[in-house]
Amino acid sequence: MTIRILIADDQELVRTGFRVILNAEPDLNVVGEARDGKEVIEAARRLRPEVVLMDIRMPNLDGIQATRRIAAGAGSPRVLILTTFDLDEYVYEALRAGASGFLLKDAAADDLLQAIRVIAAGEALLAPSITRRLIEDYVRRPAPRHQPDALADLTARELEVMRLLARGMSNPDIARELFLGDATIKTHVARIFGKLSLHDRAQAVVLAYETGLVQPGDQEIPQS
C-alpha cells in the first residue's frame, strides 16, 4: 500500500529535498505541495493524503492553525510537524492541535521515512530529545489533586489501558501486559479515544500527564 503525502513548507528548496527523498521509496508518494497554511488546508481537502508534512512557521496561516483545521475534519490525514525549532510551546500546541508527530528538520532521512510510516500506521511519534523535555517539564509541575471529569466516563480497565498507552506501549505490548488479546486492546483504545474526543495516541499521552493519571517517575518511560 502506498502512503500519499502532502508537503507544506514555504521554502521551495526544502519541499524539493523532501520530495526527492520520499519519492525514492516504493511505498511513499508525494501527491502535492503547499507554500502556506491556507494552501495546505485546501490541498489536503482536494488531494486526500494520508500524511501531511507540516512546517510551523509559514505565511498567511501558520502550521499550528493549519493542523488544527485539518485535524478537525472527518477522516483527516495524520500530521507530522517538521521544524528547525524544538521550543516546548510549539510541541504542546502542535499536539493539542491534532498533530501525530513532531520531528526536527535536522533529523536523518531514515528517521523521516520511519516517522511517516509510523504515524501513517496510527501511532504517535516524537523526537527523543523532545520526549525527554516534555517529561522533564511534567516532573516540575504540581500533581492535580483530583482526576478531571474528562476521565470519569472511563471504566477501570480503560483507565488501566490508558496508563500503559501513556508509557509509550503499543497495542501488542499492552495486550501482553494485561494478558488480553490484541483485538480487545484495540477496542479499548478506540473507546477511550471516542469518550475523550482524542485524535490519536499523541493527544492521549498529553492528556494522561496533564490530568495526573500518569506521573513521571511512576514507571519506566520507553526511550524511542
N, C-alpha and C positions, 0 to 999 in steps of 0.2 A: 504494500500500500504506500502510495506517495503522499508525503506531507506537503500541503500547499502553504506557502509562506509569503507574507507581505512585509516589506521593509519600509520603515518610516524613519527618515533622518534628513536633516536639512542640508547635509553636505553630500554632493554628488559622488565625490571620490569614496566616501565611506560606503554609500549604497552600492557602488560598483564593486568594491572589495568584497562586501558581504555576498553579493550576487554570484561572483566568480567562485567563492568558496563553497557556497551552498549548492549551486547547480552542478558542481563536480560530483556530488553524491547522488547515487541512483535512486535513493528513496526521498530526496528533497527536491522541491520545485518552487522557484520564486515566481509567483504569479503577478506581482505588481510592486510598485514603489510609490512612496509619498514623501513630499517635501515638508509638510507641516501637519499639525494636528487635525485641521479641518479636512485636508486631503485624505488622511488615513482613515477617518471615520467613513467618508464616502466610499473609499476603495474597499474597506472591509465589508461594507454593505453589498457592494456590487460584485466583488470577486470571491467572497466567502472563503477566506483562507482558514486553515486550522490553527496557524500560529502567526502572530504579529510581532516582529522585532521592533521595539518602540524606543526611540531616543526620548530623553526627558526634556531637554532644552530645544524647543523648536518655535518658530514664529507663528503668529496668529492664534494658535492654541497649543499649550504645552502637552507633553506626553502623559502627564498625570491626568489632566482633564480629558484627554482623548481616550485614555484607558478606561476611565470611569464611564464614559458614554458608550464605548464599545462593549464593556462587560455587562452593562445593564440590559442589553438586548437578548432576546431568546436565541439559544443555540450559538452564543457568541464564541469567537475564537479565543484561544489562550494567548496571553500577552507576556512576552519576555522583555523586560526593561533592560536596555543596554545603555550604559553611560560611562563617562570618564569620572563621574563624581560618586563617591561612596558615602556621602553625608547621610546621617541617620534619618533626618526628616524626609528625605526622598524615599528611603526604604519603607518607612511606615506609611507614607501617603500612597506609594505605589501599591502596596499590599492591600490597604484599605480600599483603594480604587478598584481592585479586582485583578491585579497582575498575578500571574502564576510563577514568575521567576524574576530574578534580579541578578544581572551579570555585568561586571566591569568590562569596558572595551579593550582593556589590555590583556584580557584572558586569551589563552591559546586557542587556535582554531578548533582543535579537538574538543575543547571544553564547550565551545559554542555549539558544535554539532551535537554533543551529548545533551546539552541543555535543551535544545529544540526537541530532540526525541523524547526526553524525559517529560517535558510539560505537555507535549502532544499526546502522551500516554495517560495524562490526567494527574501526574504527580506535581509536586511543587519543588522549586529549586532556588537556592540562594548561594552566592559565592561564599566559600568557607570563612573568609575574613569578615564578611557582613554578618553571617550567622553568629560568629563569636561576639561581635559588637552588640548585636541585639540581645543576646543572653546576658552579657555584662550589664547592659542598661537595665534589664528587668531585675537583676540582682540588687541594684541600687534603689529600686522602688519599694515603698512600704506595701506589704501584702494587704489586699482588700479584706475587710472584716467579714463581709457577707458575700455569698455567691449571688451574682445578679440574677434578676428574673429571667434573663435570656436563657439560662441553663435549667430553669425549673421544669421545663417540659421533657427533659431528657430522662430516660429510665436509668436505673443503676448500671445496667450493662452498657448503655450508650455512653454514660459518663466514663466508664472504665475504658471503652474503646477510644474515646476522645483523648483521654490522658496518654494512652500509648501512641496515638496518632501524633500528639504534640511532641513526643520524644523523637519523632522522625521515622517511626516504624512504617513499613509498607503493609498492605493488607495481609500478605502471606506471613509476615513477621508477627502481626497481631494475632492471626489465627493460631500460630504455633504457641504463642504466649498464653492464650486463653483456652487452648485445646478445642477450638471450634473450626468449622470448615471455612474455606476461602469465600464461598458464596454467602455464608451467614455474615461474615465481617463486611463484605461488600454491601449487603442490605443495611447493616447497622450504620455504616458510613453515609450511605445515601439518605437514610432517615435523619441523621444528625445534620447533614447539610440542609435538608428540607426544613427542619424545625428551626434552625438558626439562620436561615436565608444566607447561607455561605456559598460563595462561588466555587471554591476549591480548597485543597488541603492547606495552602499557604494562609488563607484567612482563618482557617480553623486553628492553626498553630498560634497565630497572633491573638485570637480571642481566648484561647486556653490560658495564655500567660497574662493577658490583660485582666481577666476575671479572677485570677488566682487559683484556677482549677489545677494548674501545674505551677510549681515553684522551682526556679533554677536551683540545682543542688540536691533536689529530692531524688533524682536518679541520673544515671549516665546519659548525656545527650550525645548521640552519634555525630561524629565529625565527617562531613562529606567532602 
